[in-house]
Amino acid sequence: MTTLPRHDCWNFGHVVGASSMLAANCGVPVTSVVLAVELAGGSSYEATLPLIIGIALATYISSVLLPGLFEGISREDSLKRYEQQAEDLV
């Protein structure tokens, strides 16, 4: 019977949380992934998928859901506004 290697889940969660906060607050999701992988040692890429999922969720919440909650508009209107802003940048 093979056993899986033990990981320090608490530190792993802290890195994902800190990277997600950085991505959501500063709007730098790619930089957050790179910084987290490099600061975690760079030799272990096991945290990459949870990092990407956490950062994507935090970025979505901060850019689509929160403006709608603060301004009292629906999620669909907030999403349309976000898509319009993305088209204006291109």
Backbone torsions as a table, in degrees:
resi	resn	phi	psi	omega
1	MET	NA	128.3	179.4
2	THR	-93.8	147.7	178.6
3	THR	-113.6	145.6	177.7
4	LEU	-78.3	146.9	178.0
5	PRO	-65.9	145.5	179.8
6	ARG	-84.5	135.9	178.6
7	HIS	-117.7	152.7	177.5
8	ASP	-82.8	92.8	-173.3
9	CYS	-64.0	-31.5	-177.2
10	TRP	-68.0	-46.0	178.0
11	ASN	-65.3	-36.8	177.9
12	PHE	-59.6	-44.8	178.8
13	GLY	-67.0	-35.8	178.3
14	HIS	-65.4	-40.4	179.4
15	VAL	-65.6	-43.0	178.9
16	VAL	-64.1	-43.1	180.0
17	GLY	-65.5	-44.2	179.9
18	ALA	-66.0	-40.2	178.9
19	SER	-67.6	-37.5	178.6
20	SER	-66.3	-40.9	177.2
21	MET	-64.0	-41.7	178.1
22	LEU	-62.2	-44.5	-179.3
23	ALA	-65.0	-42.5	-176.8
24	ALA	-72.1	-40.7	-176.2
25	ASN	-78.0	-37.7	-175.6
26	CYS	-101.1	-12.6	179.3
27	GLY	73.0	35.2	-178.4
28	VAL	-127.2	72.5	-175.4
29	PRO	-67.5	-39.9	-178.4
30	VAL	-68.5	-42.1	178.2
31	THR	-62.5	-36.0	179.0
32	SER	-63.8	-41.2	178.5
33	VAL	-64.7	-46.7	-178.6
34	VAL	-62.1	-46.1	179.4
35	LEU	-62.0	-42.6	-178.2
36	ALA	-65.7	-42.2	179.8
37	VAL	-66.5	-41.7	-179.7
38	GLU	-69.9	-40.3	-179.8
39	LEU	-71.4	-25.8	178.8
40	ALA	-81.1	2.2	176.7
41	GLY	118.9	-25.8	178.2
42	GLY	74.1	-11.2	-178.1
43	SER	-92.0	-17.4	-178.5
44	SER	-117.3	116.9	-179.6
45	TYR	-102.8	19.8	179.6
46	GLU	-69.7	-22.1	-177.4
47	ALA	-87.6	-3.7	-172.8
48	THR	-64.3	-48.2	-178.5
49	LEU	-64.8	-47.7	175.3
50	PRO	-61.6	-33.5	176.3
51	LEU	-62.3	-48.1	-177.9
52	ILE	-64.3	-40.3	178.7
53	ILE	-66.1	-45.2	179.1
54	GLY	-63.4	-41.7	-179.7
55	ILE	-68.9	-40.4	178.0
56	ALA	-63.1	-42.5	178.9
57	LEU	-64.7	-44.7	179.9
58	ALA	-65.5	-39.5	178.9
59	THR	-66.6	-41.0	178.1
60	TYR	-63.1	-45.1	-179.5
61	ILE	-63.2	-44.2	-176.2
62	SER	-73.0	-28.0	-175.8
63	SER	-97.8	-25.6	-175.7
64	VAL	-112.6	-49.4	-172.8
65	LEU	-80.1	-44.0	-175.8
66	LEU	-65.6	-43.3	177.6
67	PRO	-59.7	-36.2	177.4
68	GLY	-65.9	-38.6	178.3
69	LEU	-68.2	-41.0	-178.2
70	PHE	-70.8	-33.3	-176.9
71	GLU	-97.6	-5.4	177.0
72	GLY	75.5	29.4	177.2
73	ILE	-109.3	164.3	-176.9
74	SER	-75.1	166.2	179.7
75	ARG	-64.3	-37.3	-179.8
76	GLU	-65.8	-42.0	177.5
77	ASP	-65.9	-38.1	178.2
78	SER	-66.2	-39.5	178.0
79	LEU	-66.7	-39.7	176.3
80	LYS	-62.6	-40.3	178.3
81	ARG	-64.2	-40.8	179.1
82	TYR	-65.0	-41.7	177.6
83	GLU	-65.2	-38.9	178.2
84	GLN	-63.5	-41.7	177.7
85	GLN	-64.4	-36.3	178.0
86	ALA	-68.2	-37.8	177.2
87	GLU	-68.5	-33.5	178.8
88	ASP	-67.8	-28.6	179.1
89	LEU	-72.8	-26.8	-177.6
90	VAL	-84.7	NA	NA
